[in-house]
Amino acid sequence: MGALLAIAVVVILMILGVPVVFSFAAMALTLSVIYDVDISSLMTTGFWSVNSIILVALPLFIMTGYIMQVGGIAKRLVAFVEALVGGSRSGMGASMVVACGIFGAISGTASAAVASIGKIMTDPMEKYGYDRPYTASLLGASSLLGLLIPPSITMILYAVVTRQSVAACFLATVGPGLLLIVVLIIYNSIRMRRVGGLEAPRLPLNERVREIGTTGWYAIPALMMPIIILGGIYSGTFTPTEAAAIAVVYSIPVGFFVYKELDIQKLFRCIVEAAATTGVILVILIFSFIASRIFTLERVPQEMTELLFLLFKNKIAILIAVNIFLILLGMIMDDISVIAITSPLLLPVMVQIGVDPIQFAAIIGVSVVIGCNTPPMAPILFMTCRVTNVGMSQVIKPALSLVVFTALPVQLAVTFWPPLSLYLPTVLGYM
């Protein structure tokens, strides 16, 4: 009950508008009062827990996303993907989905994809029959591929909090991410066939090949980034942290000298924004580690396991209950908060019923995707509304349709079909 009360404190404070950092501090303080623990003695635990070389990757990947956004890299990626798969009206929506997936394979974030790809594609899609509320909801769902397609910042956080392999967690969400891309494209194709409107211009084959070649040539420096990052990690050439550093070192000259849209002022702004975002994440992690330590000392995970086995008599029922809990929590909290709170609390429960920690990484990753795109909080959905200039009330219906018919089936597949998340980590020797 103490753990649930502490989580309730975080949720209520965030709903009231209290900054996330202070909400987590209140959670740690609440736990220290409930369990009569001297929180000052645990501050060193929180500090040393974030003193990790793995976490150095966070600001670097975040900064890479900002540089892509302002340095012209995202623009070239979108142009190439649109030329490749955007030859029809439904293909324009598919190009948004694929572009967000590629963007996620470089930056690991959703917000940067919303800001860059949304600004580029919203008006052209509206011209050819996409109403803005649907465009905003599709952008919100697609941008969250950045939380699944590696390198993923949420998976880095999960790996650090639960002491798992970062590379294995990255691989665990590749299958769910690719499946979500396919399902989103199919859903968009079916929807656009039922909606009337102007068809996108179909270029003659020779002109389309020429356009693909031209945009592909200009996109080569951008497309090399995921190849360098992921190829380097899984070939064993460098670690995820080193990959993040290489991504920054590579993106800066590309933005300055190849695409020539990055300047000193923009670079400085990227550094400041990345530092501010990272600072918030690290303080959240400090208090989450303190809470995790209290949970361990007071045997809270064991008590929660016993409670779930008392309430639900089999593995399937427990998995469904945990999924519902994660989705509901994701509806009112951001992805970082959900990962920080639930991972150390629920992982022992999952291990007890036979769920591998790496599979749980995929389960919690997809649940965060659903929560971030579902009202009432839906932080990513609110951001897409601002970018596309649409009211939140207009987006709720198409957003919920996308969640029900695309993200929820993927969540069920990840939960009840372990090979979807465990095949790649096993084959590549990370398990």
LOMISE-729420 format. One record per residue (C-alpha): residue number from 0; residue in one letter; z, x, y. Coordinates in nm, 2 decimals. Each point is the difference from the previous one (the first is absolute). Example, Ala and Ser with C-alpha at 12.3 -4.5 7.8 and 13.67 -1.06 7.14 Angstrom:
{pt 0, A, {0.78, 1.23, -0.45}};
{pt 1, S, {-0.07, 0.14, 0.34}};
REM end
This chain:
{pt 0, M, {0.00, 0.00, 0.00}};
{pt 1, G, {0.07, 0.29, 0.24}};
{pt 2, A, {-0.36, 0.13, -0.04}};
{pt 3, L, {-0.15, -0.34, 0.06}};
{pt 4, L, {0.22, -0.05, 0.31}};
{pt 5, A, {-0.11, 0.34, 0.13}};
{pt 6, I, {-0.37, -0.09, -0.05}};
{pt 7, A, {0.07, -0.34, 0.17}};
{pt 8, V, {0.14, 0.19, 0.30}};
{pt 9, V, {-0.32, 0.20, 0.03}};
{pt 10, V, {-0.22, -0.30, -0.03}};
{pt 11, I, {0.19, -0.21, 0.25}};
{pt 12, L, {0.01, 0.29, 0.26}};
{pt 13, M, {-0.37, 0.06, -0.04}};
{pt 14, I, {-0.08, -0.37, 0.04}};
{pt 15, L, {0.22, 0.00, 0.32}};
{pt 16, G, {-0.21, 0.29, 0.13}};
{pt 17, V, {0.24, 0.29, -0.05}};
{pt 18, P, {-0.20, 0.32, -0.04}};
{pt 19, V, {-0.05, 0.10, -0.37}};
{pt 20, V, {0.19, 0.32, 0.04}};
{pt 21, F, {0.32, -0.17, 0.13}};
{pt 22, S, {-0.04, -0.27, -0.27}};
{pt 23, F, {0.01, 0.26, -0.27}};
{pt 24, A, {0.30, 0.17, 0.17}};
{pt 25, A, {0.18, -0.34, -0.01}};
{pt 26, M, {-0.08, -0.03, -0.37}};
{pt 27, A, {0.16, 0.34, -0.08}};
{pt 28, L, {0.30, -0.09, 0.22}};
{pt 29, T, {0.04, -0.33, -0.18}};
{pt 30, L, {-0.01, 0.16, -0.34}};
{pt 31, S, {0.26, 0.26, 0.11}};
{pt 32, V, {0.23, -0.28, 0.11}};
{pt 33, I, {-0.05, -0.21, -0.31}};
{pt 34, Y, {0.05, 0.28, -0.24}};
{pt 35, D, {0.26, 0.19, 0.21}};
{pt 36, V, {-0.21, 0.32, 0.02}};
{pt 37, D, {0.03, 0.26, 0.28}};
{pt 38, I, {-0.35, -0.01, 0.14}};
{pt 39, S, {0.04, 0.32, 0.19}};
{pt 40, S, {0.04, 0.19, -0.33}};
{pt 41, L, {-0.34, -0.15, -0.11}};
{pt 42, M, {-0.19, 0.10, 0.31}};
{pt 43, T, {-0.06, 0.35, -0.15}};
{pt 44, T, {-0.14, -0.17, -0.31}};
{pt 45, G, {-0.25, -0.19, 0.21}};
{pt 46, F, {-0.10, 0.31, 0.20}};
{pt 47, W, {-0.05, 0.23, -0.30}};
{pt 48, S, {-0.20, -0.28, -0.18}};
{pt 49, V, {-0.26, 0.00, 0.27}};
{pt 50, N, {0.00, 0.38, 0.01}};
{pt 51, S, {-0.30, 0.00, -0.23}};
{pt 52, I, {-0.33, 0.18, 0.01}};
{pt 53, I, {-0.17, -0.31, -0.14}};
{pt 54, L, {0.09, -0.20, 0.31}};
{pt 55, V, {-0.19, 0.25, 0.22}};
{pt 56, A, {-0.31, -0.18, -0.12}};
{pt 57, L, {0.10, -0.32, 0.18}};
{pt 58, P, {-0.06, 0.11, 0.37}};
{pt 59, L, {-0.31, 0.19, -0.11}};
{pt 60, F, {-0.17, -0.30, -0.17}};
{pt 61, I, {0.11, -0.22, 0.28}};
{pt 62, M, {-0.15, 0.24, 0.25}};
{pt 63, T, {-0.32, 0.01, -0.20}};
{pt 64, G, {-0.03, -0.37, 0.03}};
{pt 65, Y, {0.04, 0.01, 0.38}};
{pt 66, I, {-0.26, 0.28, 0.03}};
{pt 67, M, {-0.25, -0.20, -0.22}};
{pt 68, Q, {0.05, -0.29, 0.23}};
{pt 69, V, {-0.07, 0.18, 0.33}};
{pt 70, G, {-0.22, 0.28, -0.12}};
{pt 71, G, {-0.30, -0.20, -0.11}};
{pt 72, I, {0.06, 0.06, -0.37}};
{pt 73, A, {0.08, -0.37, -0.08}};
{pt 74, K, {-0.31, -0.11, 0.20}};
{pt 75, R, {-0.23, 0.21, -0.22}};
{pt 76, L, {0.16, -0.11, -0.32}};
{pt 77, V, {-0.04, -0.37, 0.10}};
{pt 78, A, {-0.37, 0.06, 0.10}};
{pt 79, F, {-0.08, 0.16, -0.34}};
{pt 80, V, {0.18, -0.26, -0.21}};
{pt 81, E, {-0.16, -0.28, 0.20}};
{pt 82, A, {-0.35, 0.15, -0.06}};
{pt 83, L, {0.08, 0.05, -0.37}};
{pt 84, V, {0.15, -0.35, -0.09}};
{pt 85, G, {-0.06, -0.21, 0.31}};
{pt 86, G, {-0.35, -0.12, -0.07}};
{pt 87, S, {0.10, -0.37, -0.01}};
{pt 88, R, {0.25, -0.23, 0.17}};
{pt 89, S, {0.25, 0.03, -0.29}};
{pt 90, G, {-0.08, 0.37, 0.00}};
{pt 91, M, {0.15, 0.04, 0.35}};
{pt 92, G, {0.33, -0.12, -0.13}};
{pt 93, A, {-0.03, 0.23, -0.30}};
{pt 94, S, {-0.07, 0.29, 0.24}};
{pt 95, M, {0.32, -0.07, 0.18}};
{pt 96, V, {0.19, 0.00, -0.33}};
{pt 97, V, {-0.16, 0.33, -0.12}};
{pt 98, A, {0.04, 0.17, 0.34}};
{pt 99, C, {0.38, -0.08, -0.01}};
{pt 100, G, {0.02, 0.13, -0.35}};
{pt 101, I, {-0.16, 0.33, 0.10}};
{pt 102, F, {0.21, 0.01, 0.32}};
{pt 103, G, {0.31, -0.04, -0.22}};
{pt 104, A, {-0.12, 0.29, -0.22}};
{pt 105, I, {0.03, 0.23, 0.31}};
{pt 106, S, {0.29, -0.13, 0.22}};
{pt 107, G, {0.23, -0.19, -0.24}};
{pt 108, T, {0.08, -0.26, 0.27}};
{pt 109, A, {-0.10, -0.36, 0.07}};
{pt 110, S, {0.05, -0.02, 0.38}};
{pt 111, A, {-0.25, 0.27, 0.08}};
{pt 112, A, {-0.26, -0.18, -0.21}};
{pt 113, V, {0.07, -0.33, 0.18}};
{pt 114, A, {-0.04, 0.16, 0.35}};
{pt 115, S, {-0.31, 0.20, -0.07}};
{pt 116, I, {-0.21, -0.21, -0.25}};
{pt 117, G, {0.11, -0.33, 0.15}};
{pt 118, K, {-0.13, 0.10, 0.35}};
{pt 119, I, {-0.33, 0.12, -0.14}};
{pt 120, M, {-0.08, -0.29, -0.24}};
{pt 121, T, {0.15, -0.32, 0.14}};
{pt 122, D, {-0.28, -0.09, 0.25}};
{pt 123, P, {-0.30, 0.08, -0.23}};
{pt 124, M, {0.16, -0.21, -0.28}};
{pt 125, E, {0.06, -0.30, 0.23}};
{pt 126, K, {-0.37, 0.02, 0.10}};
{pt 127, Y, {-0.10, -0.06, -0.36}};
{pt 128, G, {0.23, -0.29, -0.10}};
{pt 129, Y, {0.34, 0.15, -0.04}};
{pt 130, D, {0.26, -0.21, 0.19}};
{pt 131, R, {0.26, 0.22, 0.17}};
{pt 132, P, {0.30, -0.14, -0.19}};
{pt 133, Y, {-0.16, 0.09, -0.33}};
{pt 134, T, {-0.11, 0.34, 0.13}};
{pt 135, A, {0.36, 0.07, 0.11}};
{pt 136, S, {0.14, -0.10, -0.34}};
{pt 137, L, {-0.26, 0.20, -0.19}};
{pt 138, L, {0.07, 0.30, 0.22}};
{pt 139, G, {0.37, -0.03, -0.06}};
{pt 140, A, {-0.04, -0.02, -0.38}};
{pt 141, S, {-0.25, 0.29, -0.01}};
{pt 142, S, {0.19, 0.23, 0.23}};
{pt 143, L, {0.30, -0.02, -0.24}};
{pt 144, L, {-0.22, 0.19, -0.25}};
{pt 145, G, {0.13, 0.30, 0.19}};
{pt 146, L, {0.34, -0.07, -0.17}};
{pt 147, L, {-0.16, 0.02, -0.34}};
{pt 148, I, {-0.30, 0.24, 0.01}};
{pt 149, P, {0.15, 0.36, 0.00}};
{pt 150, P, {0.12, 0.18, 0.19}};
{pt 151, S, {0.25, -0.29, 0.08}};
{pt 152, I, {0.29, 0.05, 0.23}};
{pt 153, T, {0.19, -0.28, -0.18}};
{pt 154, M, {-0.04, 0.18, -0.33}};
{pt 155, I, {0.13, 0.32, 0.16}};
{pt 156, L, {0.31, -0.18, 0.11}};
{pt 157, Y, {0.04, -0.17, -0.35}};
{pt 158, A, {-0.04, 0.34, -0.17}};
{pt 159, V, {0.26, 0.16, 0.23}};
{pt 160, V, {0.25, -0.29, -0.03}};
{pt 161, T, {-0.02, -0.02, -0.38}};
{pt 162, R, {-0.06, 0.37, -0.07}};
{pt 163, Q, {-0.34, -0.06, -0.17}};
{pt 164, S, {-0.32, 0.21, 0.01}};
{pt 165, V, {-0.20, -0.07, 0.32}};
{pt 166, A, {-0.33, 0.07, -0.18}};
{pt 167, A, {0.09, -0.25, -0.28}};
{pt 168, C, {0.09, -0.27, 0.25}};
{pt 169, F, {-0.33, 0.06, 0.18}};
{pt 170, L, {-0.19, -0.05, -0.32}};
{pt 171, A, {0.20, -0.31, -0.10}};
{pt 172, T, {-0.14, -0.20, 0.29}};
{pt 173, V, {-0.37, 0.11, -0.04}};
{pt 174, G, {-0.07, -0.26, -0.26}};
{pt 175, P, {0.17, -0.29, 0.19}};
{pt 176, G, {-0.17, 0.12, 0.32}};
{pt 177, L, {-0.35, 0.00, -0.16}};
{pt 178, L, {0.06, -0.34, -0.16}};
{pt 179, L, {0.11, -0.14, 0.33}};
{pt 180, I, {-0.32, 0.13, 0.16}};
{pt 181, V, {-0.21, -0.17, -0.27}};
{pt 182, V, {0.19, -0.33, 0.03}};
{pt 183, L, {-0.02, -0.01, 0.38}};
{pt 184, I, {-0.38, 0.06, -0.01}};
{pt 185, I, {-0.04, -0.28, -0.26}};
{pt 186, Y, {0.21, -0.24, 0.20}};
{pt 187, N, {-0.18, 0.08, 0.32}};
{pt 188, S, {-0.34, -0.04, -0.17}};
{pt 189, I, {0.10, -0.35, -0.14}};
{pt 190, R, {0.14, -0.11, 0.34}};
{pt 191, M, {-0.30, 0.11, 0.20}};
{pt 192, R, {-0.24, -0.18, -0.23}};
{pt 193, R, {0.18, -0.32, 0.08}};
{pt 194, V, {0.00, 0.05, 0.37}};
{pt 195, G, {-0.31, -0.06, 0.20}};
{pt 196, G, {-0.11, 0.24, 0.28}};
{pt 197, L, {-0.26, 0.26, 0.10}};
{pt 198, E, {-0.09, 0.24, -0.27}};
{pt 199, A, {0.03, 0.37, 0.07}};
{pt 200, P, {-0.34, 0.17, 0.06}};
{pt 201, R, {-0.15, 0.14, -0.32}};
{pt 202, L, {-0.18, 0.33, 0.07}};
{pt 203, P, {-0.30, 0.10, -0.20}};
{pt 204, L, {0.09, 0.24, -0.29}};
{pt 205, N, {-0.14, 0.31, 0.16}};
{pt 206, E, {0.18, -0.07, 0.33}};
{pt 207, R, {0.33, -0.07, -0.18}};
{pt 208, V, {-0.03, 0.32, -0.20}};
{pt 209, R, {-0.07, 0.19, 0.32}};
{pt 210, E, {0.31, -0.16, 0.17}};
{pt 211, I, {0.22, 0.08, -0.30}};
{pt 212, G, {-0.13, 0.36, 0.01}};
{pt 213, T, {0.06, 0.03, 0.38}};
{pt 214, T, {0.35, -0.15, 0.00}};
{pt 215, G, {0.09, 0.19, -0.32}};
{pt 216, W, {-0.11, 0.33, 0.16}};
{pt 217, Y, {0.23, -0.06, 0.30}};
{pt 218, A, {0.28, -0.13, -0.22}};
{pt 219, I, {0.00, 0.31, -0.23}};
{pt 220, P, {0.28, 0.18, 0.20}};
{pt 221, A, {0.21, -0.32, -0.02}};
{pt 222, L, {-0.08, -0.06, -0.37}};
{pt 223, M, {0.11, 0.35, -0.09}};
{pt 224, M, {0.35, -0.07, 0.10}};
{pt 225, P, {0.10, -0.22, -0.30}};
{pt 226, I, {-0.19, 0.24, -0.23}};
{pt 227, I, {0.20, 0.30, 0.14}};
{pt 228, I, {0.33, -0.18, 0.00}};
{pt 229, L, {-0.01, -0.17, -0.34}};
{pt 230, G, {-0.21, 0.26, -0.17}};
{pt 231, G, {0.24, 0.27, 0.11}};
{pt 232, I, {0.31, -0.19, -0.11}};
{pt 233, Y, {-0.12, -0.09, -0.35}};
{pt 234, S, {-0.17, 0.33, -0.07}};
{pt 235, G, {0.33, 0.17, 0.07}};
{pt 236, T, {-0.14, 0.20, 0.29}};
{pt 237, F, {0.27, -0.13, 0.24}};
{pt 238, T, {0.29, -0.23, 0.02}};
{pt 239, P, {0.00, -0.34, 0.18}};
{pt 240, T, {0.18, 0.16, 0.29}};
{pt 241, E, {-0.26, 0.28, 0.02}};
{pt 242, A, {-0.27, -0.26, -0.03}};
{pt 243, A, {0.14, -0.19, 0.30}};
{pt 244, A, {0.01, 0.33, 0.20}};
{pt 245, I, {-0.36, 0.07, -0.10}};
{pt 246, A, {-0.10, -0.36, 0.10}};
{pt 247, V, {0.13, 0.06, 0.36}};
{pt 248, V, {-0.15, 0.35, 0.02}};
{pt 249, Y, {-0.34, -0.14, -0.11}};
{pt 250, S, {0.00, -0.31, 0.21}};
{pt 251, I, {0.07, 0.17, 0.33}};
{pt 252, P, {-0.32, 0.22, 0.01}};
{pt 253, V, {-0.20, -0.29, -0.14}};
{pt 254, G, {0.12, -0.22, 0.29}};
{pt 255, F, {-0.05, 0.28, 0.26}};
{pt 256, F, {-0.32, 0.17, -0.10}};
{pt 257, V, {-0.19, -0.22, -0.24}};
{pt 258, Y, {0.05, -0.35, 0.14}};
{pt 259, K, {0.12, 0.12, 0.34}};
{pt 260, E, {0.22, -0.30, 0.07}};
{pt 261, L, {0.33, 0.18, -0.02}};
{pt 262, D, {0.14, 0.18, 0.30}};
{pt 263, I, {0.33, 0.17, 0.08}};
{pt 264, Q, {0.15, -0.31, 0.16}};
{pt 265, K, {-0.08, -0.22, -0.30}};
{pt 266, L, {0.13, 0.27, -0.24}};
{pt 267, F, {0.33, 0.02, 0.19}};
{pt 268, R, {0.03, -0.38, -0.02}};
{pt 269, C, {-0.06, 0.01, -0.37}};
{pt 270, I, {0.28, 0.26, -0.04}};
{pt 271, V, {0.24, -0.21, 0.21}};
{pt 272, E, {-0.07, -0.32, -0.19}};
{pt 273, A, {0.02, 0.17, -0.34}};
{pt 274, A, {0.33, 0.16, 0.10}};
{pt 275, A, {0.15, -0.33, 0.12}};
{pt 276, T, {-0.11, -0.18, -0.32}};
{pt 277, T, {0.14, 0.27, -0.22}};
{pt 278, G, {0.33, 0.01, 0.18}};
{pt 279, V, {0.06, -0.37, -0.07}};
{pt 280, I, {-0.09, 0.04, -0.36}};
{pt 281, L, {0.23, 0.30, -0.05}};
{pt 282, V, {0.30, -0.18, 0.16}};
{pt 283, I, {-0.07, -0.30, -0.23}};
{pt 284, L, {-0.01, 0.23, -0.30}};
{pt 285, I, {0.33, 0.17, 0.10}};
{pt 286, F, {0.18, -0.34, 0.00}};
{pt 287, S, {-0.18, -0.12, -0.31}};
{pt 288, F, {0.12, 0.32, -0.19}};
{pt 289, I, {0.35, -0.07, 0.12}};
{pt 290, A, {-0.02, -0.36, -0.13}};
{pt 291, S, {-0.15, 0.13, -0.33}};
{pt 292, R, {0.29, 0.24, -0.04}};
{pt 293, I, {0.25, -0.28, 0.05}};
{pt 294, F, {-0.19, -0.22, -0.25}};
{pt 295, T, {0.02, 0.28, -0.25}};
{pt 296, L, {0.37, 0.07, 0.06}};
{pt 297, E, {0.09, -0.37, -0.03}};
{pt 298, R, {-0.23, -0.06, -0.30}};
{pt 299, V, {-0.20, -0.27, 0.19}};
{pt 300, P, {-0.32, 0.05, -0.20}};
{pt 301, Q, {0.19, -0.05, -0.33}};
{pt 302, E, {0.16, -0.31, 0.13}};
{pt 303, M, {-0.34, -0.14, 0.12}};
{pt 304, T, {-0.15, 0.08, -0.34}};
{pt 305, E, {0.28, -0.20, -0.17}};
{pt 306, L, {-0.04, -0.29, 0.24}};
{pt 307, L, {-0.38, -0.02, -0.06}};
{pt 308, F, {0.06, 0.01, -0.38}};
{pt 309, L, {0.26, -0.28, 0.05}};
{pt 310, L, {-0.24, -0.22, 0.20}};
{pt 311, F, {-0.32, 0.08, -0.18}};
{pt 312, K, {-0.02, 0.04, -0.37}};
{pt 313, N, {-0.32, 0.20, -0.04}};
{pt 314, K, {-0.21, 0.28, 0.15}};
{pt 315, I, {-0.28, -0.23, 0.13}};
{pt 316, A, {0.25, -0.22, 0.19}};
{pt 317, I, {0.17, 0.31, 0.16}};
{pt 318, L, {-0.34, 0.14, 0.10}};
{pt 319, I, {-0.10, -0.33, 0.17}};
{pt 320, A, {0.34, -0.02, 0.18}};
{pt 321, V, {-0.03, 0.36, 0.12}};
{pt 322, N, {-0.36, -0.06, 0.12}};
{pt 323, I, {0.10, -0.31, 0.19}};
{pt 324, F, {0.30, 0.19, 0.16}};
{pt 325, L, {-0.23, 0.29, 0.11}};
{pt 326, I, {-0.26, -0.24, 0.14}};
{pt 327, L, {0.26, -0.21, 0.19}};
{pt 328, L, {0.16, 0.32, 0.14}};
{pt 329, G, {-0.34, 0.13, 0.10}};
{pt 330, M, {-0.07, -0.32, 0.19}};
{pt 331, I, {0.28, 0.08, 0.24}};
{pt 332, M, {0.02, 0.38, 0.00}};
{pt 333, D, {-0.25, 0.28, 0.04}};
{pt 334, D, {-0.13, 0.21, -0.29}};
{pt 335, I, {0.22, 0.30, 0.07}};
{pt 336, S, {0.32, -0.21, 0.01}};
{pt 337, V, {-0.09, -0.17, -0.33}};
{pt 338, I, {-0.06, 0.33, -0.18}};
{pt 339, A, {0.31, 0.16, 0.14}};
{pt 340, I, {0.23, -0.29, -0.09}};
{pt 341, T, {-0.13, -0.13, -0.33}};
{pt 342, S, {-0.12, 0.31, -0.18}};
{pt 343, P, {0.34, 0.16, -0.08}};
{pt 344, L, {0.15, -0.34, -0.06}};
{pt 345, L, {-0.25, -0.15, -0.24}};
{pt 346, L, {-0.14, 0.30, -0.18}};
{pt 347, P, {0.30, 0.02, -0.24}};
{pt 348, V, {-0.06, -0.37, -0.08}};
{pt 349, M, {-0.37, 0.07, -0.07}};
{pt 350, V, {0.08, 0.30, -0.22}};
{pt 351, Q, {0.26, -0.21, -0.20}};
{pt 352, I, {-0.27, -0.26, -0.09}};
{pt 353, G, {-0.26, 0.27, -0.09}};
{pt 354, V, {-0.21, 0.03, 0.31}};
{pt 355, D, {-0.10, 0.35, 0.08}};
{pt 356, P, {0.10, 0.13, 0.35}};
{pt 357, I, {-0.36, 0.08, 0.07}};
{pt 358, Q, {-0.11, -0.35, -0.08}};
{pt 359, F, {0.27, -0.14, 0.22}};
{pt 360, A, {-0.15, 0.21, 0.28}};
{pt 361, A, {-0.32, -0.20, -0.04}};
{pt 362, I, {0.19, -0.33, -0.02}};
{pt 363, I, {0.19, 0.06, 0.32}};
{pt 364, G, {-0.31, 0.13, 0.17}};
{pt 365, V, {-0.20, -0.32, -0.06}};
{pt 366, S, {0.30, -0.22, 0.08}};
{pt 367, V, {0.02, 0.18, 0.34}};
{pt 368, V, {-0.37, -0.07, 0.05}};
{pt 369, I, {0.06, -0.37, -0.05}};
{pt 370, G, {0.31, -0.01, 0.22}};
{pt 371, C, {-0.15, 0.18, 0.29}};
{pt 372, N, {-0.28, -0.25, 0.01}};
{pt 373, T, {0.21, -0.32, -0.04}};
{pt 374, P, {0.19, -0.18, 0.28}};
{pt 375, P, {0.25, -0.03, 0.15}};
{pt 376, M, {0.03, 0.37, 0.09}};
{pt 377, A, {-0.33, 0.14, -0.13}};
{pt 378, P, {-0.01, 0.31, 0.22}};
{pt 379, I, {-0.36, 0.10, -0.09}};
{pt 380, L, {-0.12, -0.36, 0.04}};
{pt 381, F, {0.14, -0.01, 0.35}};
{pt 382, M, {-0.17, 0.33, 0.08}};
{pt 383, T, {-0.34, -0.14, -0.12}};
{pt 384, C, {0.05, -0.31, 0.22}};
{pt 385, R, {0.04, 0.23, 0.30}};
{pt 386, V, {-0.30, 0.21, -0.09}};
{pt 387, T, {-0.23, -0.30, -0.07}};
{pt 388, N, {0.14, -0.21, 0.28}};
{pt 389, V, {0.10, -0.29, -0.22}};
{pt 390, G, {0.32, -0.22, 0.00}};
{pt 391, M, {0.24, 0.04, -0.29}};
{pt 392, S, {-0.01, -0.37, -0.08}};
{pt 393, Q, {-0.37, 0.02, -0.06}};
{pt 394, V, {0.03, 0.29, -0.25}};
{pt 395, I, {0.27, -0.14, -0.22}};
{pt 396, K, {-0.22, -0.22, -0.22}};
{pt 397, P, {-0.28, 0.26, -0.08}};
{pt 398, A, {0.27, 0.27, -0.04}};
{pt 399, L, {0.19, -0.20, -0.25}};
{pt 400, S, {-0.32, -0.08, -0.19}};
{pt 401, L, {-0.08, 0.37, -0.03}};
{pt 402, V, {0.35, 0.07, -0.12}};
{pt 403, V, {-0.01, -0.28, -0.27}};
{pt 404, F, {-0.35, 0.08, -0.13}};
{pt 405, T, {-0.01, 0.38, 0.03}};
{pt 406, A, {0.33, 0.18, 0.04}};
{pt 407, L, {0.21, -0.22, -0.23}};
{pt 408, P, {-0.24, 0.04, -0.30}};
{pt 409, V, {0.01, 0.37, 0.05}};
{pt 410, Q, {0.38, -0.01, 0.02}};
{pt 411, L, {0.02, -0.18, -0.33}};
{pt 412, A, {-0.25, 0.24, -0.16}};
{pt 413, V, {0.21, 0.30, 0.11}};
{pt 414, T, {0.32, -0.16, -0.12}};
{pt 415, F, {-0.11, -0.11, -0.34}};
{pt 416, W, {-0.28, 0.25, -0.09}};
{pt 417, P, {0.16, 0.35, 0.03}};
{pt 418, P, {-0.32, 0.20, -0.08}};
{pt 419, L, {-0.14, -0.11, 0.34}};
{pt 420, S, {0.26, 0.22, 0.17}};
{pt 421, L, {0.09, 0.25, -0.27}};
{pt 422, Y, {-0.34, 0.09, -0.14}};
{pt 423, L, {-0.10, 0.26, 0.26}};
{pt 424, P, {0.34, 0.17, 0.03}};
{pt 425, T, {0.01, 0.03, -0.38}};
{pt 426, V, {-0.36, 0.13, -0.04}};
{pt 427, L, {0.04, 0.26, 0.27}};
{pt 428, G, {0.33, 0.12, -0.14}};
{pt 429, Y, {0.25, -0.12, 0.26}};
{pt 430, M, {0.20, -0.20, -0.26}};
REM end
